[in-house]
Amino acid sequence: MKDRHPSRIFFWFIALLALCTYFSATITSMLAARVTLCVPLI
């Protein structure tokens, strides 16, 4: 049980890190596209 615990925490940490990276990249691309669309209007 003690041997399996750190690897499980490490796995969940990597999964959360990947999700955060994916969401941040998506939000950044969406904001960039929105800014690019709004710039000519200004």
PDB file of all heavy atoms in Angstrom:
ATOM      1  N   MET A   1       0.845  -1.208   0.000  1.00  0.00           N
ATOM      2  CA  MET A   1       0.000   0.000   0.000  1.00  0.00           C
ATOM      3  C   MET A   1       0.881   1.261   0.000  1.00  0.00           C
ATOM      4  O   MET A   1       0.622   2.199  -0.716  1.00  0.00           O
ATOM      5  CB  MET A   1      -0.889  -0.008   1.251  1.00  0.00           C
ATOM      6  CG  MET A   1      -2.033   0.998   1.186  1.00  0.00           C
ATOM      7  SD  MET A   1      -3.325   0.455   0.041  1.00  0.00           S
ATOM      8  CE  MET A   1      -4.440   1.845   0.166  1.00  0.00           C
ATOM      9  N   LYS A   2       1.943   1.238   0.825  1.00  0.00           N
ATOM     10  CA  LYS A   2       2.805   2.418   0.887  1.00  0.00           C
ATOM     11  C   LYS A   2       3.586   2.599  -0.416  1.00  0.00           C
ATOM     12  O   LYS A   2       3.898   3.704  -0.805  1.00  0.00           O
ATOM     13  CB  LYS A   2       3.787   2.281   2.057  1.00  0.00           C
ATOM     14  CG  LYS A   2       3.113   2.511   3.414  1.00  0.00           C
ATOM     15  CD  LYS A   2       4.126   2.432   4.543  1.00  0.00           C
ATOM     16  CE  LYS A   2       3.449   2.706   5.879  1.00  0.00           C
ATOM     17  NZ  LYS A   2       4.405   2.616   6.995  1.00  0.00           N
ATOM     18  N   ASP A   3       3.911   1.506  -1.069  1.00  0.00           N
ATOM     19  CA  ASP A   3       4.673   1.605  -2.318  1.00  0.00           C
ATOM     20  C   ASP A   3       3.806   2.148  -3.455  1.00  0.00           C
ATOM     21  O   ASP A   3       4.289   2.813  -4.351  1.00  0.00           O
ATOM     22  CB  ASP A   3       5.220   0.233  -2.721  1.00  0.00           C
ATOM     23  CG  ASP A   3       6.253  -0.265  -1.732  1.00  0.00           C
ATOM     24  OD1 ASP A   3       6.879   0.563  -1.061  1.00  0.00           O
ATOM     25  OD2 ASP A   3       6.407  -1.483  -1.616  1.00  0.00           O
ATOM     26  N   ARG A   4       2.515   1.854  -3.416  1.00  0.00           N
ATOM     27  CA  ARG A   4       1.633   2.250  -4.499  1.00  0.00           C
ATOM     28  C   ARG A   4       1.183   3.708  -4.353  1.00  0.00           C
ATOM     29  O   ARG A   4       0.789   4.329  -5.322  1.00  0.00           O
ATOM     30  CB  ARG A   4       0.404   1.328  -4.504  1.00  0.00           C
ATOM     31  CG  ARG A   4      -0.175   1.126  -5.893  1.00  0.00           C
ATOM     32  CD  ARG A   4      -1.404   0.242  -5.847  1.00  0.00           C
ATOM     33  NE  ARG A   4      -1.069  -1.164  -5.940  1.00  0.00           N
ATOM     34  CZ  ARG A   4      -1.984  -2.130  -5.950  1.00  0.00           C
ATOM     35  NH1 ARG A   4      -3.253  -1.820  -5.825  1.00  0.00           N
ATOM     36  NH2 ARG A   4      -1.628  -3.378  -6.056  1.00  0.00           N
ATOM     37  N   HIS A   5       1.247   4.246  -3.169  1.00  0.00           N
ATOM     38  CA  HIS A   5       0.688   5.583  -2.912  1.00  0.00           C
ATOM     39  C   HIS A   5       1.408   6.709  -3.666  1.00  0.00           C
ATOM     40  O   HIS A   5       0.741   7.494  -4.335  1.00  0.00           O
ATOM     41  CB  HIS A   5       0.685   5.852  -1.406  1.00  0.00           C
ATOM     42  CG  HIS A   5      -0.252   6.958  -1.005  1.00  0.00           C
ATOM     43  ND1 HIS A   5      -1.609   6.938  -1.277  1.00  0.00           N
ATOM     44  CD2 HIS A   5      -0.033   8.130  -0.378  1.00  0.00           C
ATOM     45  CE1 HIS A   5      -2.163   8.049  -0.821  1.00  0.00           C
ATOM     46  NE2 HIS A   5      -1.222   8.787  -0.285  1.00  0.00           N
ATOM     47  N   PRO A   6       2.736   6.813  -3.588  1.00  0.00           N
ATOM     48  CA  PRO A   6       3.417   7.932  -4.269  1.00  0.00           C
ATOM     49  C   PRO A   6       3.228   7.895  -5.779  1.00  0.00           C
ATOM     50  O   PRO A   6       3.059   8.931  -6.410  1.00  0.00           O
ATOM     51  CB  PRO A   6       4.893   7.734  -3.908  1.00  0.00           C
ATOM     52  CG  PRO A   6       4.868   6.876  -2.672  1.00  0.00           C
ATOM     53  CD  PRO A   6       3.669   5.996  -2.843  1.00  0.00           C
ATOM     54  N   SER A   7       3.240   6.713  -6.377  1.00  0.00           N
ATOM     55  CA  SER A   7       3.080   6.621  -7.830  1.00  0.00           C
ATOM     56  C   SER A   7       1.686   7.093  -8.238  1.00  0.00           C
ATOM     57  O   SER A   7       1.513   7.730  -9.266  1.00  0.00           O
ATOM     58  CB  SER A   7       3.306   5.185  -8.299  1.00  0.00           C
ATOM     59  OG  SER A   7       2.383   4.317  -7.678  1.00  0.00           O
ATOM     60  N   ARG A   8       0.679   6.798  -7.407  1.00  0.00           N
ATOM     61  CA  ARG A   8      -0.683   7.240  -7.718  1.00  0.00           C
ATOM     62  C   ARG A   8      -0.775   8.762  -7.633  1.00  0.00           C
ATOM     63  O   ARG A   8      -1.386   9.403  -8.490  1.00  0.00           O
ATOM     64  CB  ARG A   8      -1.667   6.587  -6.734  1.00  0.00           C
ATOM     65  CG  ARG A   8      -3.110   6.838  -7.111  1.00  0.00           C
ATOM     66  CD  ARG A   8      -4.053   5.961  -6.316  1.00  0.00           C
ATOM     67  NE  ARG A   8      -3.903   4.553  -6.663  1.00  0.00           N
ATOM     68  CZ  ARG A   8      -4.613   3.578  -6.112  1.00  0.00           C
ATOM     69  NH1 ARG A   8      -5.501   3.874  -5.179  1.00  0.00           N
ATOM     70  NH2 ARG A   8      -4.445   2.342  -6.479  1.00  0.00           N
ATOM     71  N   ILE A   9      -0.146   9.349  -6.619  1.00  0.00           N
ATOM     72  CA  ILE A   9      -0.139  10.806  -6.489  1.00  0.00           C
ATOM     73  C   ILE A   9       0.587  11.428  -7.687  1.00  0.00           C
ATOM     74  O   ILE A   9       0.152  12.419  -8.249  1.00  0.00           O
ATOM     75  CB  ILE A   9       0.550  11.220  -5.165  1.00  0.00           C
ATOM     76  CG1 ILE A   9      -0.355  10.856  -3.983  1.00  0.00           C
ATOM     77  CG2 ILE A   9       0.856  12.717  -5.166  1.00  0.00           C
ATOM     78  CD1 ILE A   9       0.252  11.207  -2.640  1.00  0.00           C
ATOM     79  N   PHE A  10       1.702  10.796  -8.086  1.00  0.00           N
ATOM     80  CA  PHE A  10       2.466  11.294  -9.230  1.00  0.00           C
ATOM     81  C   PHE A  10       1.628  11.230 -10.499  1.00  0.00           C
ATOM     82  O   PHE A  10       1.616  12.157 -11.300  1.00  0.00           O
ATOM     83  CB  PHE A  10       3.743  10.450  -9.387  1.00  0.00           C
ATOM     84  CG  PHE A  10       4.628  10.924 -10.510  1.00  0.00           C
ATOM     85  CD1 PHE A  10       5.350  12.100 -10.373  1.00  0.00           C
ATOM     86  CD2 PHE A  10       4.729  10.190 -11.683  1.00  0.00           C
ATOM     87  CE1 PHE A  10       6.174  12.541 -11.407  1.00  0.00           C
ATOM     88  CE2 PHE A  10       5.545  10.635 -12.718  1.00  0.00           C
ATOM     89  CZ  PHE A  10       6.265  11.804 -12.581  1.00  0.00           C
ATOM     90  N   PHE A  11       0.876  10.134 -10.672  1.00  0.00           N
ATOM     91  CA  PHE A  11       0.030   9.973 -11.859  1.00  0.00           C
ATOM     92  C   PHE A  11      -1.047  11.050 -11.904  1.00  0.00           C
ATOM     93  O   PHE A  11      -1.275  11.673 -12.940  1.00  0.00           O
ATOM     94  CB  PHE A  11      -0.615   8.578 -11.841  1.00  0.00           C
ATOM     95  CG  PHE A  11      -1.674   8.415 -12.901  1.00  0.00           C
ATOM     96  CD1 PHE A  11      -1.324   8.233 -14.220  1.00  0.00           C
ATOM     97  CD2 PHE A  11      -3.027   8.453 -12.574  1.00  0.00           C
ATOM     98  CE1 PHE A  11      -2.298   8.092 -15.208  1.00  0.00           C
ATOM     99  CE2 PHE A  11      -4.006   8.311 -13.546  1.00  0.00           C
ATOM    100  CZ  PHE A  11      -3.633   8.128 -14.864  1.00  0.00           C
ATOM    101  N   TRP A  12      -1.714  11.277 -10.765  1.00  0.00           N
ATOM    102  CA  TRP A  12      -2.761  12.297 -10.726  1.00  0.00           C
ATOM    103  C   TRP A  12      -2.182  13.691 -10.936  1.00  0.00           C
ATOM    104  O   TRP A  12      -2.796  14.552 -11.554  1.00  0.00           O
ATOM    105  CB  TRP A  12      -3.512  12.244  -9.392  1.00  0.00           C
ATOM    106  CG  TRP A  12      -4.536  11.143  -9.373  1.00  0.00           C
ATOM    107  CD1 TRP A  12      -4.509  10.014  -8.604  1.00  0.00           C
ATOM    108  CD2 TRP A  12      -5.726  11.066 -10.159  1.00  0.00           C
ATOM    109  NE1 TRP A  12      -5.608   9.251  -8.884  1.00  0.00           N
ATOM    110  CE2 TRP A  12      -6.372   9.858  -9.824  1.00  0.00           C
ATOM    111  CE3 TRP A  12      -6.301  11.901 -11.130  1.00  0.00           C
ATOM    112  CZ2 TRP A  12      -7.576   9.476 -10.433  1.00  0.00           C
ATOM    113  CZ3 TRP A  12      -7.493  11.515 -11.734  1.00  0.00           C
ATOM    114  CH2 TRP A  12      -8.113  10.317 -11.377  1.00  0.00           C
ATOM    115  N   PHE A  13      -0.967  13.928 -10.435  1.00  0.00           N
ATOM    116  CA  PHE A  13      -0.311  15.219 -10.621  1.00  0.00           C
ATOM    117  C   PHE A  13      -0.041  15.468 -12.103  1.00  0.00           C
ATOM    118  O   PHE A  13      -0.301  16.550 -12.623  1.00  0.00           O
ATOM    119  CB  PHE A  13       0.996  15.251  -9.825  1.00  0.00           C
ATOM    120  CG  PHE A  13       1.789  16.509 -10.053  1.00  0.00           C
ATOM    121  CD1 PHE A  13       1.385  17.701  -9.487  1.00  0.00           C
ATOM    122  CD2 PHE A  13       2.932  16.484 -10.844  1.00  0.00           C
ATOM    123  CE1 PHE A  13       2.110  18.867  -9.704  1.00  0.00           C
ATOM    124  CE2 PHE A  13       3.661  17.649 -11.059  1.00  0.00           C
ATOM    125  CZ  PHE A  13       3.246  18.837 -10.494  1.00  0.00           C
ATOM    126  N   ILE A  14       0.449  14.436 -12.805  1.00  0.00           N
ATOM    127  CA  ILE A  14       0.721  14.565 -14.234  1.00  0.00           C
ATOM    128  C   ILE A  14      -0.584  14.792 -15.000  1.00  0.00           C
ATOM    129  O   ILE A  14      -0.652  15.615 -15.921  1.00  0.00           O
ATOM    130  CB  ILE A  14       1.446  13.309 -14.757  1.00  0.00           C
ATOM    131  CG1 ILE A  14       2.840  13.211 -14.125  1.00  0.00           C
ATOM    132  CG2 ILE A  14       1.557  13.336 -16.276  1.00  0.00           C
ATOM    133  CD1 ILE A  14       3.730  14.387 -14.461  1.00  0.00           C
ATOM    134  N   ALA A  15      -1.657  14.077 -14.619  1.00  0.00           N
ATOM    135  CA  ALA A  15      -2.937  14.217 -15.296  1.00  0.00           C
ATOM    136  C   ALA A  15      -3.491  15.636 -15.109  1.00  0.00           C
ATOM    137  O   ALA A  15      -3.963  16.262 -16.061  1.00  0.00           O
ATOM    138  CB  ALA A  15      -3.923  13.178 -14.761  1.00  0.00           C
ATOM    139  N   LEU A  16      -3.423  16.147 -13.875  1.00  0.00           N
ATOM    140  CA  LEU A  16      -3.922  17.498 -13.614  1.00  0.00           C
ATOM    141  C   LEU A  16      -3.078  18.529 -14.351  1.00  0.00           C
ATOM    142  O   LEU A  16      -3.601  19.512 -14.876  1.00  0.00           O
ATOM    143  CB  LEU A  16      -3.888  17.780 -12.106  1.00  0.00           C
ATOM    144  CG  LEU A  16      -5.006  17.104 -11.310  1.00  0.00           C
ATOM    145  CD1 LEU A  16      -4.821  17.351  -9.814  1.00  0.00           C
ATOM    146  CD2 LEU A  16      -6.370  17.617 -11.754  1.00  0.00           C
ATOM    147  N   LEU A  17      -1.765  18.311 -14.393  1.00  0.00           N
ATOM    148  CA  LEU A  17      -0.879  19.234 -15.090  1.00  0.00           C
ATOM    149  C   LEU A  17      -1.213  19.274 -16.580  1.00  0.00           C
ATOM    150  O   LEU A  17      -1.265  20.336 -17.197  1.00  0.00           O
ATOM    151  CB  LEU A  17       0.576  18.804 -14.881  1.00  0.00           C
ATOM    152  CG  LEU A  17       1.618  19.821 -15.342  1.00  0.00           C
ATOM    153  CD1 LEU A  17       1.527  21.088 -14.496  1.00  0.00           C
ATOM    154  CD2 LEU A  17       3.012  19.218 -15.246  1.00  0.00           C
ATOM    155  N   ALA A  18      -1.483  18.094 -17.161  1.00  0.00           N
ATOM    156  CA  ALA A  18      -1.832  18.022 -18.583  1.00  0.00           C
ATOM    157  C   ALA A  18      -3.162  18.739 -18.839  1.00  0.00           C
ATOM    158  O   ALA A  18      -3.302  19.471 -19.820  1.00  0.00           O
ATOM    159  CB  ALA A  18      -1.915  16.566 -19.026  1.00  0.00           C
ATOM    160  N   LEU A  19      -4.135  18.533 -17.942  1.00  0.00           N
ATOM    161  CA  LEU A  19      -5.434  19.200 -18.104  1.00  0.00           C
ATOM    162  C   LEU A  19      -5.288  20.711 -18.007  1.00  0.00           C
ATOM    163  O   LEU A  19      -5.858  21.449 -18.810  1.00  0.00           O
ATOM    164  CB  LEU A  19      -6.408  18.704 -17.025  1.00  0.00           C
ATOM    165  CG  LEU A  19      -7.173  17.422 -17.379  1.00  0.00           C
ATOM    166  CD1 LEU A  19      -8.051  17.000 -16.203  1.00  0.00           C
ATOM    167  CD2 LEU A  19      -8.033  17.636 -18.623  1.00  0.00           C
ATOM    168  N   CYS A  20      -4.517  21.177 -17.037  1.00  0.00           N
ATOM    169  CA  CYS A  20      -4.327  22.619 -16.869  1.00  0.00           C
ATOM    170  C   CYS A  20      -3.635  23.211 -18.094  1.00  0.00           C
ATOM    171  O   CYS A  20      -4.002  24.290 -18.556  1.00  0.00           O
ATOM    172  CB  CYS A  20      -3.490  22.890 -15.606  1.00  0.00           C
ATOM    173  SG  CYS A  20      -4.408  22.563 -14.083  1.00  0.00           S
ATOM    174  N   THR A  21      -2.645  22.484 -18.614  1.00  0.00           N
ATOM    175  CA  THR A  21      -1.938  22.968 -19.798  1.00  0.00           C
ATOM    176  C   THR A  21      -2.880  23.042 -20.989  1.00  0.00           C
ATOM    177  O   THR A  21      -2.884  24.019 -21.741  1.00  0.00           O
ATOM    178  CB  THR A  21      -0.752  22.039 -20.125  1.00  0.00           C
ATOM    179  OG1 THR A  21       0.063  21.908 -18.959  1.00  0.00           O
ATOM    180  CG2 THR A  21       0.078  22.596 -21.261  1.00  0.00           C
ATOM    181  N   TYR A  22      -3.708  22.006 -21.143  1.00  0.00           N
ATOM    182  CA  TYR A  22      -4.655  21.979 -22.277  1.00  0.00           C
ATOM    183  C   TYR A  22      -5.649  23.134 -22.185  1.00  0.00           C
ATOM    184  O   TYR A  22      -5.884  23.845 -23.165  1.00  0.00           O
ATOM    185  CB  TYR A  22      -5.389  20.633 -22.279  1.00  0.00           C
ATOM    186  CG  TYR A  22      -6.523  20.586 -23.275  1.00  0.00           C
ATOM    187  CD1 TYR A  22      -6.264  20.494 -24.640  1.00  0.00           C
ATOM    188  CD2 TYR A  22      -7.856  20.641 -22.844  1.00  0.00           C
ATOM    189  CE1 TYR A  22      -7.305  20.457 -25.561  1.00  0.00           C
ATOM    190  CE2 TYR A  22      -8.889  20.606 -23.761  1.00  0.00           C
ATOM    191  CZ  TYR A  22      -8.616  20.515 -25.118  1.00  0.00           C
ATOM    192  OH  TYR A  22      -9.643  20.481 -26.011  1.00  0.00           O
ATOM    193  N   PHE A  23      -6.222  23.329 -20.983  1.00  0.00           N
ATOM    194  CA  PHE A  23      -7.219  24.381 -20.819  1.00  0.00           C
ATOM    195  C   PHE A  23      -6.598  25.760 -20.987  1.00  0.00           C
ATOM    196  O   PHE A  23      -7.196  26.647 -21.600  1.00  0.00           O
ATOM    197  CB  PHE A  23      -7.901  24.268 -19.453  1.00  0.00           C
ATOM    198  CG  PHE A  23      -9.004  23.242 -19.445  1.00  0.00           C
ATOM    199  CD1 PHE A  23      -8.934  22.138 -18.603  1.00  0.00           C
ATOM    200  CD2 PHE A  23     -10.097  23.383 -20.284  1.00  0.00           C
ATOM    201  CE1 PHE A  23      -9.949  21.191 -18.600  1.00  0.00           C
ATOM    202  CE2 PHE A  23     -11.115  22.442 -20.277  1.00  0.00           C
ATOM    203  CZ  PHE A  23     -11.030  21.339 -19.430  1.00  0.00           C
ATOM    204  N   SER A  24      -5.404  25.951 -20.450  1.00  0.00           N
ATOM    205  CA  SER A  24      -4.758  27.259 -20.579  1.00  0.00           C
ATOM    206  C   SER A  24      -4.426  27.546 -22.036  1.00  0.00           C
ATOM    207  O   SER A  24      -4.599  28.665 -22.508  1.00  0.00           O
ATOM    208  CB  SER A  24      -3.486  27.312 -19.731  1.00  0.00           C
ATOM    209  OG  SER A  24      -2.558  26.341 -20.188  1.00  0.00           O
ATOM    210  N   ALA A  25      -3.991  26.521 -22.775  1.00  0.00           N
ATOM    211  CA  ALA A  25      -3.679  26.710 -24.197  1.00  0.00           C
ATOM    212  C   ALA A  25      -4.947  27.039 -24.974  1.00  0.00           C
ATOM    213  O   ALA A  25      -4.948  27.911 -25.850  1.00  0.00           O
ATOM    214  CB  ALA A  25      -3.020  25.450 -24.759  1.00  0.00           C
ATOM    215  N   THR A  26      -6.047  26.350 -24.648  1.00  0.00           N
ATOM    216  CA  THR A  26      -7.315  26.610 -25.338  1.00  0.00           C
ATOM    217  C   THR A  26      -7.812  28.023 -25.056  1.00  0.00           C
ATOM    218  O   THR A  26      -8.213  28.754 -25.965  1.00  0.00           O
ATOM    219  CB  THR A  26      -8.383  25.590 -24.881  1.00  0.00           C
ATOM    220  OG1 THR A  26      -7.878  24.273 -25.073  1.00  0.00           O
ATOM    221  CG2 THR A  26      -9.666  25.762 -25.675  1.00  0.00           C
ATOM    222  N   ILE A  27      -7.761  28.433 -23.784  1.00  0.00           N
ATOM    223  CA  ILE A  27      -8.223  29.775 -23.417  1.00  0.00           C
ATOM    224  C   ILE A  27      -7.342  30.832 -24.077  1.00  0.00           C
ATOM    225  O   ILE A  27      -7.828  31.842 -24.579  1.00  0.00           O
ATOM    226  CB  ILE A  27      -8.230  29.931 -21.883  1.00  0.00           C
ATOM    227  CG1 ILE A  27      -9.317  29.038 -21.279  1.00  0.00           C
ATOM    228  CG2 ILE A  27      -8.449  31.396 -21.496  1.00  0.00           C
ATOM    229  CD1 ILE A  27      -9.278  29.000 -19.766  1.00  0.00           C
ATOM    230  N   THR A  28      -6.028  30.578 -24.104  1.00  0.00           N
ATOM    231  CA  THR A  28      -5.115  31.546 -24.714  1.00  0.00           C
ATOM    232  C   THR A  28      -5.390  31.684 -26.199  1.00  0.00           C
ATOM    233  O   THR A  28      -5.431  32.801 -26.733  1.00  0.00           O
ATOM    234  CB  THR A  28      -3.655  31.107 -24.492  1.00  0.00           C
ATOM    235  OG1 THR A  28      -3.440  30.945 -23.082  1.00  0.00           O
ATOM    236  CG2 THR A  28      -2.694  32.144 -25.024  1.00  0.00           C
ATOM    237  N   SER A  29      -5.615  30.558 -26.874  1.00  0.00           N
ATOM    238  CA  SER A  29      -5.890  30.619 -28.319  1.00  0.00           C
ATOM    239  C   SER A  29      -7.219  31.309 -28.578  1.00  0.00           C
ATOM    240  O   SER A  29      -7.350  32.094 -29.520  1.00  0.00           O
ATOM    241  CB  SER A  29      -5.898  29.205 -28.910  1.00  0.00           C
ATOM    242  OG  SER A  29      -6.902  28.425 -28.302  1.00  0.00           O
ATOM    243  N   MET A  30      -8.212  31.053 -27.738  1.00  0.00           N
ATOM    244  CA  MET A  30      -9.513  31.702 -27.898  1.00  0.00           C
ATOM    245  C   MET A  30      -9.382  33.212 -27.692  1.00  0.00           C
ATOM    246  O   MET A  30      -9.938  34.010 -28.447  1.00  0.00           O
ATOM    247  CB  MET A  30     -10.527  31.132 -26.896  1.00  0.00           C
ATOM    248  CG  MET A  30     -11.065  29.764 -27.293  1.00  0.00           C
ATOM    249  SD  MET A  30     -12.208  29.115 -26.067  1.00  0.00           S
ATOM    250  CE  MET A  30     -13.473  30.384 -26.076  1.00  0.00           C
ATOM    251  N   LEU A  31      -8.642  33.608 -26.656  1.00  0.00           N
ATOM    252  CA  LEU A  31      -8.448  35.037 -26.404  1.00  0.00           C
ATOM    253  C   LEU A  31      -7.673  35.685 -27.538  1.00  0.00           C
ATOM    254  O   LEU A  31      -7.996  36.802 -27.955  1.00  0.00           O
ATOM    255  CB  LEU A  31      -7.703  35.229 -25.069  1.00  0.00           C
ATOM    256  CG  LEU A  31      -8.556  35.018 -23.821  1.00  0.00           C
ATOM    257  CD1 LEU A  31      -7.696  35.138 -22.571  1.00  0.00           C
ATOM    258  CD2 LEU A  31      -9.708  36.008 -23.762  1.00  0.00           C
ATOM    259  N   ALA A  32      -6.657  34.989 -28.052  1.00  0.00           N
ATOM    260  CA  ALA A  32      -5.871  35.536 -29.157  1.00  0.00           C
ATOM    261  C   ALA A  32      -6.756  35.723 -30.381  1.00  0.00           C
ATOM    262  O   ALA A  32      -6.683  36.750 -31.062  1.00  0.00           O
ATOM    263  CB  ALA A  32      -4.704  34.603 -29.467  1.00  0.00           C
ATOM    264  N   ALA A  33      -7.605  34.745 -30.682  1.00  0.00           N
ATOM    265  CA  ALA A  33      -8.496  34.849 -31.832  1.00  0.00           C
ATOM    266  C   ALA A  33      -9.487  35.987 -31.624  1.00  0.00           C
ATOM    267  O   ALA A  33      -9.781  36.754 -32.542  1.00  0.00           O
ATOM    268  CB  ALA A  33      -9.241  33.526 -32.035  1.00  0.00           C
ATOM    269  N   ARG A  34      -9.996  36.136 -30.404  1.00  0.00           N
ATOM    270  CA  ARG A  34     -10.963  37.191 -30.118  1.00  0.00           C
ATOM    271  C   ARG A  34     -10.313  38.563 -30.231  1.00  0.00           C
ATOM    272  O   ARG A  34     -10.900  39.509 -30.767  1.00  0.00           O
ATOM    273  CB  ARG A  34     -11.539  36.979 -28.709  1.00  0.00           C
ATOM    274  CG  ARG A  34     -12.809  37.764 -28.458  1.00  0.00           C
ATOM    275  CD  ARG A  34     -13.530  37.260 -27.219  1.00  0.00           C
ATOM    276  NE  ARG A  34     -14.130  35.938 -27.427  1.00  0.00           N
ATOM    277  CZ  ARG A  34     -14.787  35.274 -26.496  1.00  0.00           C
ATOM    278  NH1 ARG A  34     -14.905  35.791 -25.276  1.00  0.00           N
ATOM    279  NH2 ARG A  34     -15.317  34.102 -26.758  1.00  0.00           N
ATOM    280  N   VAL A  35      -9.078  38.680 -29.737  1.00  0.00           N
ATOM    281  CA  VAL A  35      -8.361  39.955 -29.831  1.00  0.00           C
ATOM    282  C   VAL A  35      -8.079  40.279 -31.290  1.00  0.00           C
ATOM    283  O   VAL A  35      -8.226  41.415 -31.728  1.00  0.00           O
ATOM    284  CB  VAL A  35      -7.044  39.887 -29.017  1.00  0.00           C
ATOM    285  CG1 VAL A  35      -6.137  41.073 -29.364  1.00  0.00           C
ATOM    286  CG2 VAL A  35      -7.365  39.883 -27.518  1.00  0.00           C
ATOM    287  N   THR A  36      -7.696  39.257 -32.057  1.00  0.00           N
ATOM    288  CA  THR A  36      -7.410  39.476 -33.474  1.00  0.00           C
ATOM    289  C   THR A  36      -8.670  39.939 -34.203  1.00  0.00           C
ATOM    290  O   THR A  36      -8.605  40.766 -35.116  1.00  0.00           O
ATOM    291  CB  THR A  36      -6.891  38.184 -34.121  1.00  0.00           C
ATOM    292  OG1 THR A  36      -5.815  37.675 -33.328  1.00  0.00           O
ATOM    293  CG2 THR A  36      -6.381  38.424 -35.528  1.00  0.00           C
ATOM    294  N   LEU A  37      -9.832  39.426 -33.783  1.00  0.00           N
ATOM    295  CA  LEU A  37     -11.081  39.839 -34.415  1.00  0.00           C
ATOM    296  C   LEU A  37     -11.475  41.258 -33.990  1.00  0.00           C
ATOM    297  O   LEU A  37     -12.031  42.013 -34.771  1.00  0.00           O
ATOM    298  CB  LEU A  37     -12.214  38.862 -34.035  1.00  0.00           C
ATOM    299  CG  LEU A  37     -12.170  37.513 -34.758  1.00  0.00           C
ATOM    300  CD1 LEU A  37     -13.268  36.599 -34.220  1.00  0.00           C
ATOM    301  CD2 LEU A  37     -12.354  37.704 -36.268  1.00  0.00           C
ATOM    302  N   CYS A  38     -11.157  41.612 -32.753  1.00  0.00           N
ATOM    303  CA  CYS A  38     -11.594  42.905 -32.225  1.00  0.00           C
ATOM    304  C   CYS A  38     -10.663  44.036 -32.645  1.00  0.00           C
ATOM    305  O   CYS A  38     -11.081  45.184 -32.669  1.00  0.00           O
ATOM    306  CB  CYS A  38     -11.665  42.858 -30.690  1.00  0.00           C
ATOM    307  SG  CYS A  38     -13.056  41.870 -30.095  1.00  0.00           S
ATOM    308  N   VAL A  39      -9.420  43.737 -32.943  1.00  0.00           N
ATOM    309  CA  VAL A  39      -8.454  44.801 -33.264  1.00  0.00           C
ATOM    310  C   VAL A  39      -8.853  45.614 -34.494  1.00  0.00           C
ATOM    311  O   VAL A  39      -8.821  46.844 -34.440  1.00  0.00           O
ATOM    312  CB  VAL A  39      -7.024  44.213 -33.438  1.00  0.00           C
ATOM    313  CG1 VAL A  39      -6.107  45.196 -34.128  1.00  0.00           C
ATOM    314  CG2 VAL A  39      -6.460  43.841 -32.059  1.00  0.00           C
ATOM    315  N   PRO A  40      -9.268  45.000 -35.610  1.00  0.00           N
ATOM    316  CA  PRO A  40      -9.665  45.817 -36.775  1.00  0.00           C
ATOM    317  C   PRO A  40     -10.872  46.708 -36.493  1.00  0.00           C
ATOM    318  O   PRO A  40     -11.014  47.765 -37.102  1.00  0.00           O
ATOM    319  CB  PRO A  40      -9.995  44.781 -37.851  1.00  0.00           C
ATOM    320  CG  PRO A  40      -9.256  43.549 -37.436  1.00  0.00           C
ATOM    321  CD  PRO A  40      -9.288  43.590 -35.937  1.00  0.00           C
ATOM    322  N   LEU A  41     -11.743  46.283 -35.562  1.00  0.00           N
ATOM    323  CA  LEU A  41     -12.931  47.084 -35.262  1.00  0.00           C
ATOM    324  C   LEU A  41     -12.559  48.354 -34.544  1.00  0.00           C
ATOM    325  O   LEU A  41     -13.223  49.386 -34.676  1.00  0.00           O
ATOM    326  CB  LEU A  41     -13.902  46.266 -34.410  1.00  0.00           C
ATOM    327  CG  LEU A  41     -14.474  45.025 -35.109  1.00  0.00           C
ATOM    328  CD1 LEU A  41     -15.372  44.252 -34.154  1.00  0.00           C
ATOM    329  CD2 LEU A  41     -15.248  45.409 -36.367  1.00  0.00           C
ATOM    330  N   ILE A  42     -11.456  48.314 -33.760  1.00  0.00           N
ATOM    331  CA  ILE A  42     -11.020  49.494 -33.020  1.00  0.00           C
ATOM    332  C   ILE A  42     -10.223  50.402 -33.916  1.00  0.00           C
ATOM    333  O   ILE A  42     -10.538  51.293 -34.502  1.00  0.00           O
ATOM    334  CB  ILE A  42     -10.107  49.093 -31.833  1.00  0.00           C
ATOM    335  CG1 ILE A  42     -10.856  48.154 -30.916  1.00  0.00           C
ATOM    336  CG2 ILE A  42      -9.615  50.319 -31.087  1.00  0.00           C
ATOM    337  CD1 ILE A  42     -10.008  47.581 -29.814  1.00  0.00           C
TER     338      ILE A  42
END
